[in-house]
Amino acid sequence: MSAERISQSELPKSPRQEKGKYFYLLLCVGAVGLIFLLARPILMTTANKPTTETIAVLPVETIEVEPINSYQVSRTYTGEVAAVRTSNLGFDRGGEIAEIYVEEGDLVIKGQVLARLDIRNLQSQRKQLLAQKARSESQLAELQTGARTEEIDSSQAAVRDLEQQLQLQAKQRERREFLYTQGAIAKEELDEFSFGEGALQARLSQAKSNLAELKNGTRKEQVSAQQASVRQLEAQIAELDVNIDKSSLKAPFDGIVARRELDEGTVANAGQSAIRIMENAALEARIGIPTKAIAKLPIGSTQALSIGSQTYTATVASILPEVDANTRTQTAVFKIKPNSRGNANLRAGQTIGLNLVQAAEADGYWLPIEALTQGIRGLWACYVLTEAEDDENYIVKQHAVEIISQEGDRALVRGTLQPGDSIVANGTHRLVPGQRVKVAK
């Protein structure tokens, strides 16, 4: 070993020492970076913070508030367009549906046949009754006309014939009596001729009675009885015609077919709904309105109803007396007048609205919506200008307010405001309580 002393720095370093050196270097760099990240928001806030002079002279637009004790409020109530008349049509008698002549959406006129039942059995019965009526009418005519001349002549001839036979029988009886007294014939033979003469006498009496009946004509009682029989048949035919007429379903008014509930071949019961029809000539609106508001809606007054951007003129027709238990409203019925296009786009079932302007009593101040800012605890606030003591500028002070009503871009508020206070009209997001401002010119 050399006698010269070797310095400590010249000695070779171990690997462990080299690693420790790099570790401390990385630790220092990380600490500096962390300090920079933590201090950056503070440095940026300080750099972007406006100067005290800028805050003190911030120009603002102001308005002077004036108190009110009442205001007009506009409220919209909605209802439904309804047909004046709506009917679920059904047949008065049961039977098989033979034909339905309309489809849903078809326009129909009053009296138009919409559907028909199978009436073949009714038509057969009607033919039978007509035949019976014709026979009864013939018999009635015969009774009213009386016997024909030929029948009277025939009856007279029968009477004369019997009279002659009776005369002949009388002469023969006289001869038999003479012969009997002479003892030429037996008693039995005389009795036979006597009996034959009595029989001819009875036949002659009957023939004379028939002749008298033919000459006198038919009795009134017989004519009346036959007339009653004819009227009975006429009544049966009329009843059958009513049933045939009831087999056709007719429109009770001009309207539109809303629904077809049955089809051909279905056996319908009496009264069962087959077709639903709605009147389209006149429509009405039914709108629920609170009792206090509806009291100021006079019958016969003209109101404007709206569906979207389309406005319709309507007249208050009636106000129903019942109050709805759920909505606590009464129903007002409006008659809708046709507009220039005749209400072509108006349909039953549409939602329609009524806008009413009403007076409400309330003490407060109208402020622009832009003058309000969110306050503490969910309240609203506005900024009131107060004079600064050291210059001509102002200091803003925050006042809590309560919104009573809102209308468009303004709100009715109440709070600690005083009449004539100057309120910052907009840009409240730039302000903080105690900030100096000046009125913009």
C-alpha positions in Angstrom: 0.0 0.0 0.0 1.2 3.5 -1.0 2.3 5.8 1.7 0.1 8.5 0.3 -3.3 8.9 2.0 -6.3 8.3 -0.2 -9.2 10.8 0.4 -12.7 9.5 1.4 -14.3 10.9 -1.8 -12.0 9.1 -4.0 -13.1 5.8 -2.6 -15.5 3.8 -4.8 -19.2 3.9 -3.7 -21.3 0.9 -3.0 -24.5 0.1 -5.0 -26.6 0.7 -1.8 -25.3 4.2 -1.6 -26.2 4.9 -5.2 -29.8 3.7 -4.8 -30.3 5.9 -1.7 -29.1 8.9 -3.6 -31.7 8.4 -6.4 -34.5 7.8 -3.8 -33.9 11.1 -2.0 -33.8 12.9 -5.3 -37.2 11.5 -6.4 -38.7 12.3 -3.0 -37.7 15.9 -3.3 -39.2 16.3 -6.8 -42.5 14.7 -5.6 -42.7 17.1 -2.6 -42.2 20.1 -4.9 -44.9 18.9 -7.3 -47.4 18.3 -4.5 -46.8 21.7 -3.1 -47.4 23.2 -6.6 -50.7 21.4 -7.1 -52.1 22.4 -3.7 -51.1 26.1 -4.1 -52.3 26.4 -7.8 -56.1 27.0 -7.0 -55.1 29.7 -4.4 -52.8 31.3 -6.9 -55.4 31.2 -9.7 -58.1 32.6 -7.4 -55.9 35.4 -6.4 -55.0 36.1 -10.0 -58.7 36.1 -11.1 -60.1 37.9 -8.1 -61.4 41.4 -9.1 -59.9 44.3 -7.4 -61.6 46.1 -4.6 -62.0 49.1 -6.8 -63.8 47.0 -9.5 -66.3 45.6 -7.0 -67.0 49.0 -5.5 -68.1 50.6 -8.7 -70.1 47.7 -10.4 -72.8 49.4 -12.5 -76.3 47.9 -12.1 -79.8 48.6 -13.5 -82.5 49.3 -10.9 -86.2 49.7 -10.5 -88.3 51.3 -7.9 -91.0 49.0 -6.3 -94.5 50.1 -5.8 -96.9 48.2 -3.5 -100.2 46.7 -4.7 -103.1 45.1 -2.9 -104.7 43.2 -5.8 -103.8 41.7 -9.1 -105.1 39.9 -12.1 -104.4 36.2 -12.3 -104.9 34.0 -15.4 -105.8 30.4 -14.9 -106.5 27.7 -17.5 -109.1 25.0 -16.8 -109.3 21.9 -19.1 -112.2 19.8 -20.1 -113.4 17.6 -22.9 -115.2 18.1 -26.2 -118.4 16.1 -26.3 -121.2 15.5 -28.7 -124.5 17.0 -27.8 -126.2 13.7 -28.5 -124.6 10.2 -28.4 -126.7 7.0 -28.8 -125.9 3.4 -28.5 -128.4 2.0 -31.0 -130.0 -1.5 -30.6 -132.9 -3.4 -32.1 -136.3 -3.4 -30.3 -136.6 -7.1 -31.0 -134.2 -10.0 -31.0 -133.1 -11.8 -34.1 -130.3 -12.6 -36.5 -128.6 -9.6 -38.1 -128.9 -9.9 -41.9 -127.2 -6.8 -43.1 -125.2 -3.8 -41.7 -125.0 -0.9 -44.2 -122.5 1.4 -42.5 -118.9 1.4 -41.5 -117.1 3.3 -38.6 -116.6 6.9 -39.6 -119.5 7.1 -42.1 -121.7 10.2 -42.0 -125.4 9.3 -41.7 -128.6 11.3 -41.8 -131.7 11.1 -39.7 -133.9 8.2 -40.7 -131.2 6.4 -42.7 -131.3 2.6 -42.3 -128.1 1.4 -40.6 -128.8 -2.3 -40.2 -131.5 -4.9 -40.6 -132.6 -8.2 -39.0 -133.7 -11.3 -40.9 -137.5 -10.8 -41.4 -138.4 -13.8 -43.7 -140.7 -15.4 -41.0 -142.4 -12.1 -40.4 -143.0 -11.6 -44.1 -144.6 -15.1 -44.4 -146.9 -14.3 -41.5 -147.9 -11.1 -43.1 -148.9 -12.9 -46.3 -151.1 -15.3 -44.4 -152.9 -12.4 -42.6 -153.4 -10.6 -45.9 -155.1 -13.6 -47.4 -157.4 -14.0 -44.3 -158.2 -10.3 -44.5 -159.2 -10.6 -48.2 -161.5 -13.5 -47.5 -163.2 -11.7 -44.6 -163.6 -8.5 -46.7 -165.3 -10.6 -49.4 -167.7 -12.0 -46.9 -168.4 -8.6 -45.5 -169.1 -7.2 -49.0 -171.5 -10.1 -49.7 -173.4 -9.4 -46.5 -173.5 -5.7 -47.2 -174.7 -6.2 -50.8 -177.4 -8.7 -49.9 -178.9 -11.5 -52.0 -178.8 -11.4 -55.8 -181.9 -11.3 -58.0 -181.3 -14.8 -59.2 -181.3 -16.1 -55.6 -184.6 -14.4 -54.9 -186.2 -15.7 -58.1 -184.9 -19.2 -57.3 -186.4 -19.0 -53.8 -189.7 -17.7 -55.2 -189.8 -20.6 -57.6 -189.2 -23.1 -54.8 -192.1 -21.6 -52.8 -194.5 -21.8 -55.8 -193.4 -25.4 -56.4 -194.2 -26.4 -52.8 -197.5 -24.6 -53.0 -198.5 -26.6 -56.1 -197.4 -29.8 -54.5 -199.4 -28.9 -51.4 -202.5 -28.3 -53.5 -202.1 -31.6 -55.3 -201.5 -33.3 -51.9 -204.8 -31.8 -50.6 -206.9 -33.0 -53.5 -205.4 -36.5 -53.2 -206.1 -36.5 -49.5 -209.8 -35.6 -50.2 -210.1 -38.5 -52.6 -208.5 -40.9 -50.1 -211.0 -39.7 -47.4 -214.0 -40.5 -49.8 -212.5 -43.9 -50.6 -212.0 -44.5 -46.9 -215.6 -43.7 -46.1 -216.7 -46.1 -48.8 -214.4 -48.8 -47.3 -212.3 -48.9 -50.4 -208.9 -48.2 -48.7 -207.5 -48.9 -45.3 -206.9 -46.3 -42.5 -203.1 -46.5 -43.0 -203.2 -45.3 -46.6 -205.3 -42.3 -45.5 -202.8 -41.5 -42.7 -199.9 -41.5 -45.2 -201.4 -38.9 -47.3 -202.3 -36.8 -44.3 -198.7 -37.0 -43.1 -197.3 -36.1 -46.5 -199.4 -33.0 -46.7 -198.1 -31.8 -43.3 -194.5 -32.3 -44.4 -195.1 -30.2 -47.5 -196.6 -27.5 -45.4 -193.5 -27.4 -43.2 -191.2 -27.2 -46.3 -193.4 -24.4 -47.7 -193.1 -22.4 -44.5 -189.3 -22.8 -44.6 -189.1 -21.7 -48.2 -191.2 -18.7 -47.5 -189.0 -17.7 -44.6 -185.9 -18.0 -46.8 -187.5 -15.9 -49.4 -188.4 -13.3 -46.8 -184.8 -13.3 -45.5 -183.4 -12.8 -49.0 -185.8 -9.9 -49.6 -185.2 -8.2 -46.3 -181.3 -8.4 -46.7 -178.6 -9.3 -44.1 -179.1 -8.4 -40.5 -177.0 -5.6 -39.0 -175.6 -7.9 -36.4 -174.0 -10.1 -39.0 -172.5 -7.2 -40.8 -171.1 -5.8 -37.5 -169.6 -9.1 -36.6 -167.9 -9.5 -40.0 -166.6 -5.9 -39.8 -165.1 -6.7 -36.4 -163.4 -9.8 -37.9 -161.8 -7.6 -40.7 -160.6 -5.0 -38.1 -159.0 -7.7 -36.0 -157.0 -9.0 -39.0 -156.0 -5.4 -39.9 -154.7 -4.9 -36.3 -152.7 -8.1 -36.5 -151.2 -7.0 -39.8 -150.4 -3.5 -38.3 -148.6 -5.2 -35.3 -146.6 -7.3 -37.7 -145.7 -4.3 -39.7 -144.4 -2.6 -36.5 -142.2 -5.7 -35.8 -140.9 -5.6 -39.4 -140.1 -1.9 -39.0 -138.4 -2.5 -35.7 -136.2 -5.0 -37.5 -134.5 -2.1 -39.3 -132.1 0.1 -37.2 -132.4 3.7 -38.2 -130.3 6.8 -37.4 -132.2 9.0 -34.9 -130.3 12.1 -35.9 -127.6 13.4 -38.3 -124.3 12.1 -37.1 -121.2 10.0 -37.6 -120.8 6.2 -36.9 -118.4 6.0 -33.9 -118.4 2.2 -33.5 -119.8 -1.0 -35.0 -120.2 -3.4 -32.1 -121.9 -6.4 -34.0 -121.5 -8.0 -37.4 -123.7 -9.9 -39.8 -124.8 -13.3 -38.7 -124.8 -12.4 -35.0 -128.0 -13.1 -33.1 -128.7 -9.9 -31.3 -130.9 -9.6 -28.2 -133.5 -6.9 -27.8 -131.8 -3.7 -26.7 -128.3 -4.9 -27.2 -126.0 -2.2 -28.6 -125.1 -2.7 -32.2 -124.0 0.7 -33.5 -122.8 3.8 -31.6 -123.6 7.1 -33.3 -122.5 10.6 -32.3 -124.0 13.9 -33.5 -121.5 15.9 -35.4 -123.6 18.9 -36.3 -123.2 20.6 -32.9 -120.5 20.0 -30.3 -120.2 21.1 -26.7 -117.4 21.4 -24.2 -117.6 20.2 -20.6 -115.0 21.9 -18.3 -114.6 21.5 -14.5 -114.2 24.8 -12.8 -113.8 25.6 -9.0 -117.0 26.8 -7.4 -115.6 30.3 -6.6 -114.5 30.8 -10.2 -117.6 29.4 -11.8 -119.8 31.8 -9.8 -118.4 34.6 -11.9 -119.2 32.8 -15.2 -122.7 34.1 -16.2 -125.0 31.9 -18.3 -125.1 33.1 -21.9 -121.7 34.8 -21.7 -119.3 34.3 -24.6 -115.9 32.7 -23.8 -112.8 31.7 -25.8 -111.8 28.1 -25.7 -108.6 26.7 -27.2 -107.1 23.5 -28.5 -103.4 24.1 -29.0 -103.1 27.3 -31.1 -106.7 27.1 -32.4 -109.3 29.2 -30.7 -113.0 28.6 -30.7 -115.9 30.9 -29.6 -118.3 29.3 -27.2 -121.4 30.3 -25.1 -122.0 29.2 -21.5 -125.1 27.0 -21.9 -125.5 25.7 -18.4 -123.7 24.9 -15.1 -124.4 21.6 -13.6 -125.4 21.8 -9.9 -123.3 18.8 -8.6 -119.8 19.3 -7.3 -117.4 16.5 -8.2 -116.3 14.8 -5.0 -112.7 14.2 -6.3 -111.9 17.5 -8.0 -114.2 19.7 -6.0 -115.3 21.4 -9.2 -118.5 22.1 -11.0 -119.0 21.3 -14.7 -119.7 24.2 -17.1 -121.3 23.3 -20.4 -120.3 25.4 -23.4 -122.0 25.5 -26.8 -119.2 25.8 -29.4 -120.0 28.1 -32.3 -118.6 27.1 -35.8 -115.6 29.1 -36.8 -114.7 30.2 -40.4 -113.8 26.6 -41.3 -116.9 25.2 -39.6 -115.1 23.3 -36.8 -113.9 20.8 -39.3 -111.0 19.7 -37.1 -113.0 19.6 -33.9 -113.7 16.0 -32.6 -115.5 14.6 -29.6 -113.1 13.5 -26.9 -110.4 16.2 -27.6 -109.0 18.1 -24.6 -110.0 21.8 -24.6 -109.0 24.6 -22.4 -110.7 27.7 -20.9 -108.5 30.7 -19.8 -110.1 32.9 -17.1 -108.6 36.1 -15.8 -109.6 36.7 -12.2 -108.9 39.4 -9.6 -107.0 38.3 -6.5 -106.4 40.2 -3.3 -102.8 40.2 -2.0 -100.3 42.8 -0.7 -96.9 42.7 -2.4 -94.6 44.0 -5.1 -94.1 43.0 -8.7 -90.4 42.2 -9.4 -88.7 40.9 -12.6 -87.7 37.2 -12.3 -84.1 38.3 -13.1 -84.2 40.4 -9.9 -84.5 37.3 -7.7 -81.7 35.1 -6.5 -81.7 31.9 -4.5 -81.5 32.7 -0.8 -80.7 30.6 2.3 -82.9 27.8 3.4 -84.7 27.6 0.0 -86.0 31.1 0.2 -85.7 33.8 -2.5 -84.0 37.2 -2.1 -83.4 40.4 -3.9 -80.8 43.2 -3.6 -81.8 46.6 -2.3 -79.6 49.7 -2.8 -78.6 51.7 0.3 -76.5 54.9 0.2 -72.8 54.6 1.1 -71.6 57.0 3.8 -68.3 57.9 2.2 -69.2 58.5 -1.5 -72.0 58.8 -4.0 -72.2 55.1 -4.7 -74.4 52.5 -3.1 -74.1 49.3 -1.1 -76.4 46.4 -1.9 -78.2 44.6 0.9 -80.0 41.3 0.5 -83.7 41.1 1.5 -85.5 37.8 1.8 -88.9 37.6 -0.1 -91.7 35.1 -0.6 -93.1 34.5 -4.1 -96.9 34.8 -4.1 -97.6 34.4 -7.8 -95.7 34.3 -11.0 -96.9 35.7 -14.4 -94.6 35.4 -17.4 -91.3 37.1 -16.6 -92.3 38.7 -13.4 -93.2 37.5 -9.9 -95.4 39.0 -7.1 -93.4 38.9 -3.8 -93.8 40.1 -0.3 -91.2 40.6 2.4 -89.3 43.4 4.2 -89.3 45.7 1.1 -90.5 49.3 1.5 -92.4 51.4 -1.1 -89.9 53.3 -3.3 -87.0 50.9 -2.6 -84.5 50.7 -5.5 -84.0 47.0 -6.5 -81.3 45.6 -8.7 -83.3 44.6 -11.8 -80.9 42.0 -13.2 -77.4 40.5 -13.0 -77.8 39.4 -9.4 -75.5 36.5 -9.9 -72.6 39.1 -9.9 -73.4 40.5 -6.5 -72.7 39.7 -2.9 -74.2 41.4 0.1 -72.3 44.6 1.1 -70.9 45.1 -2.4 -70.5 48.7 -3.7 -72.4 49.5 -6.9 -73.5 52.4 -8.9 -76.6 53.0 -11.0 -76.0 52.4 -14.7 -77.0 55.3 -16.9 
